[in-house]
């Protein structure tokens, strides 16, 4: 059980990767956004943790080499965008049969339904951007957009917008925290930091739901596997 929990613990990943932590973060962000089996990997929390431990003092507090902040700032958005593009391409090429499989430990139909629900409720552009801040949904949104035939150019535009906003906001929050905290007490700030990440993740959804209600909009029922083409 502990080994499974380690997989979602960003500090475990950074410690385990050691001197290769910066490259490891890039690879994990690519996998989490581009490969369906990567949905369980840490995304938001890993980015914030990477930002925190790009501070030399914070990294010293847990006994690792500091991550390269310039490489993270440039590399992680590229990996996030590239991963999502791969997910969209897979969805467009394979089609809905990509999701025609029974539930297992690595696949739950509810994850697909939730991604389709956001796609229908907020529209393709907003959904692609908002999904970046919602764990698991951001992994499944990209192939779902491909399956629902969201045009490649349109997807690329909003993929870049969402990817850059998501990655850079998480990194800079972490970097700021890493330069503020006492390195001898760094462990005490990890959990509050994760809580802050979760709070930030749900803000876009809360804002959109409130706006929808103010406009008198009705809730869109979650799709049940029908094929919808994006105009």
HURA-V14558 format. One record per residue. RES is the residue in one small letter. PHI is phi in degrees with one decimal (none if undefined). BURIAL is + if it has 9 or more other ideal C-beta (glycine too) atoms within 8 Angstrom, else -. D_FIRST is the distance of its C-alpha to the first C-alpha in Angstrom with 2 decimals. Layout:
BEGIN
res = (RES | RES)
phi = (PHI | PHI)
burial = (BURIAL | BURIAL)
d_first = (D_FIRST | D_FIRST)
END
This chain:
BEGIN
res = (x | x | x | x | x | x | x | x | x | x | x | x | x | x | x | x | x | x | x | x | x | x | x | x | x | x | x | x | x | x | x | x | x | x | x | x | x | x | x | x | x | x | x | x | x | x | x | x | x | x | x | x | x | x | x | x | x | x | x | x | x | x | x | x | x | x | x | x | x | x | x | x | x | x | x | x | x | x | x | x | x | x | x | x | x | x | x | x | x | x | x | x | x | x | x | x | x | x | x | x | x | x | x | x | x | x | x | x | x | x | x | x | x | x | x | x | x | x | x | x | x | x | x | x | x | x | x | x | x | x | x | x | x | x | x | x | x | x | x | x | x | x | x | x | x | x | x | x | x | x | x | x | x | x | x | x | x | x | x | x | x | x | x | x | x | x | x | x | x | x | x | x | x | x | x | x | x | x | x | x | x | x | x | x | x | x | x | x | x | x | x | x | x | x | x | x | x | x | x | x | x | x | x | x | x | x | x | x | x | x | x | x | x | x | x | x | x | x | x | x | x | x | x | x | x | x | x | x | x | x | x)
phi = (none | -62.4 | -66.0 | -67.6 | -66.5 | -59.3 | -64.6 | -105.7 | -97.9 | -63.0 | -66.3 | -62.3 | -61.7 | -65.7 | -68.5 | -65.9 | -75.1 | 56.9 | -65.6 | -100.4 | -60.6 | -62.0 | -65.1 | -61.8 | -61.4 | -60.2 | -66.0 | -67.0 | -62.9 | -62.4 | -67.4 | -68.1 | -97.6 | -111.5 | -115.2 | -57.9 | -74.9 | -92.9 | -63.1 | -83.4 | -71.9 | -70.0 | -118.6 | -55.2 | -64.4 | -67.1 | -64.0 | -65.7 | -62.2 | -62.2 | -63.9 | -59.9 | -88.7 | -81.4 | -81.0 | -58.7 | -66.3 | -65.5 | -62.8 | -63.3 | -62.9 | -115.1 | 76.9 | -126.0 | -74.0 | -62.6 | -76.1 | -80.3 | -64.4 | -58.4 | -64.9 | -63.3 | -61.5 | -88.2 | -78.5 | -65.4 | -64.4 | -62.7 | -69.1 | -64.6 | -69.5 | -63.2 | -61.6 | -64.9 | -62.6 | -63.3 | -60.5 | -63.6 | -63.2 | -61.9 | -62.7 | -68.8 | -80.1 | -84.8 | 82.7 | -65.1 | -63.6 | -58.5 | -105.6 | -83.8 | -148.4 | -70.1 | -61.9 | -148.0 | -64.0 | -100.7 | -144.5 | -128.8 | -59.9 | -61.6 | -66.7 | -67.4 | -59.9 | -67.2 | -63.7 | -65.5 | -62.2 | -63.4 | -60.5 | -75.5 | -71.4 | -97.6 | 88.4 | -54.5 | -62.8 | -63.0 | -62.6 | -63.6 | -73.8 | -63.6 | -59.3 | -56.4 | -97.5 | -119.5 | -53.4 | 71.3 | -58.8 | -64.3 | -73.5 | -86.3 | -61.7 | -66.6 | -66.3 | -61.9 | -60.8 | -69.3 | -61.7 | -84.8 | 62.4 | -66.7 | -53.3 | -57.4 | -66.5 | -64.0 | -62.3 | -59.1 | -57.0 | -77.9 | -64.7 | -64.2 | -59.2 | -65.9 | -62.8 | -67.6 | -59.5 | -64.8 | -63.4 | -67.9 | -64.0 | -65.8 | -63.4 | -71.1 | -61.4 | -63.4 | -62.3 | -62.7 | -62.9 | -62.5 | -88.3 | -104.6 | -84.3 | -73.8 | -59.2 | -74.8 | -121.2 | -59.2 | -61.8 | -71.1 | -101.1 | -65.8 | -63.2 | -58.3 | -64.9 | -64.0 | -60.1 | -62.0 | -62.2 | -60.4 | -61.7 | -62.7 | -63.2 | -91.4 | -58.0 | -58.1 | -67.7 | -60.4 | -61.2 | -67.2 | -65.1 | -63.1 | -62.0 | -63.7 | -67.8 | -64.7 | -82.6 | 77.6 | -71.1 | -99.0 | -67.4 | -83.8 | -65.2 | -62.6 | -59.2 | -116.1 | 91.6 | -75.5 | -91.1 | -118.3 | -100.9 | -79.7 | -67.5)
burial = (- | - | - | - | - | - | + | - | + | + | + | + | + | + | + | - | + | - | - | - | + | + | - | + | + | + | + | + | + | + | + | + | + | + | + | + | - | + | + | - | + | + | + | + | + | + | + | + | + | + | + | + | + | + | + | - | + | + | + | + | + | + | - | + | - | + | + | - | + | - | + | + | + | - | + | + | + | - | + | + | + | + | + | + | + | + | + | + | + | + | + | + | - | + | - | - | - | + | + | - | - | - | - | - | - | - | + | - | - | - | + | + | + | + | + | + | + | + | + | + | + | + | - | + | - | + | + | + | + | + | + | + | + | + | - | + | + | + | + | + | + | + | + | + | + | + | + | + | - | + | - | - | - | + | + | + | - | + | + | + | + | + | + | + | + | + | + | + | + | + | + | + | + | + | + | + | + | + | - | - | + | - | + | - | + | + | - | - | + | + | - | - | + | + | - | + | + | + | - | + | + | + | + | + | + | - | - | + | - | - | - | + | - | - | - | - | - | - | - | - | - | - | + | - | - | - | - | - | - | + | -)
d_first = (0.00 | 3.79 | 5.41 | 5.20 | 6.37 | 8.68 | 10.33 | 11.80 | 12.76 | 16.40 | 16.99 | 14.35 | 16.16 | 19.52 | 18.93 | 17.58 | 20.54 | 22.97 | 26.56 | 25.63 | 23.79 | 26.69 | 26.83 | 23.07 | 23.28 | 26.11 | 24.27 | 21.18 | 23.61 | 25.51 | 22.59 | 21.21 | 24.72 | 26.06 | 23.57 | 22.08 | 18.89 | 18.56 | 18.14 | 14.47 | 15.63 | 16.72 | 20.46 | 22.14 | 19.94 | 20.20 | 23.94 | 24.45 | 22.47 | 24.55 | 27.62 | 26.79 | 26.26 | 29.36 | 31.09 | 31.90 | 31.61 | 28.17 | 26.88 | 28.42 | 26.54 | 23.18 | 24.93 | 25.07 | 28.14 | 29.09 | 28.52 | 31.78 | 32.49 | 35.41 | 33.40 | 30.66 | 33.39 | 35.05 | 32.30 | 29.52 | 31.89 | 33.19 | 29.76 | 28.89 | 32.25 | 32.11 | 28.67 | 29.90 | 33.12 | 31.32 | 29.42 | 32.80 | 34.49 | 32.02 | 32.44 | 36.21 | 36.54 | 34.26 | 34.95 | 33.35 | 32.39 | 29.56 | 27.83 | 29.28 | 26.22 | 24.12 | 20.86 | 17.75 | 14.21 | 16.06 | 19.10 | 20.09 | 23.83 | 23.54 | 22.71 | 26.00 | 27.90 | 26.90 | 28.06 | 31.28 | 31.79 | 31.86 | 34.08 | 36.53 | 36.52 | 36.99 | 38.71 | 37.64 | 38.41 | 36.77 | 33.74 | 33.07 | 33.41 | 31.53 | 28.56 | 27.91 | 26.79 | 24.49 | 20.95 | 20.39 | 24.07 | 25.28 | 23.65 | 25.24 | 28.48 | 29.89 | 29.97 | 31.00 | 33.90 | 34.86 | 34.78 | 36.92 | 39.31 | 39.20 | 41.77 | 40.41 | 42.60 | 41.67 | 37.95 | 38.38 | 40.26 | 37.73 | 34.81 | 36.37 | 37.05 | 33.56 | 31.86 | 34.03 | 33.77 | 29.97 | 29.36 | 32.19 | 31.59 | 27.97 | 29.05 | 32.06 | 30.29 | 27.87 | 30.79 | 32.78 | 30.10 | 29.57 | 33.28 | 33.51 | 30.85 | 31.27 | 29.29 | 28.72 | 26.90 | 25.08 | 21.61 | 23.14 | 24.03 | 20.78 | 19.56 | 23.16 | 23.42 | 20.47 | 22.11 | 25.35 | 23.94 | 22.74 | 26.19 | 27.98 | 26.09 | 27.39 | 30.91 | 32.33 | 31.35 | 32.83 | 35.99 | 36.50 | 36.02 | 38.52 | 40.96 | 40.71 | 41.50 | 44.39 | 45.86 | 45.61 | 43.32 | 41.63 | 37.97 | 37.44 | 35.59 | 32.53 | 33.78 | 33.37 | 33.51 | 37.16 | 38.36 | 39.74 | 41.62 | 41.80 | 45.49)
END
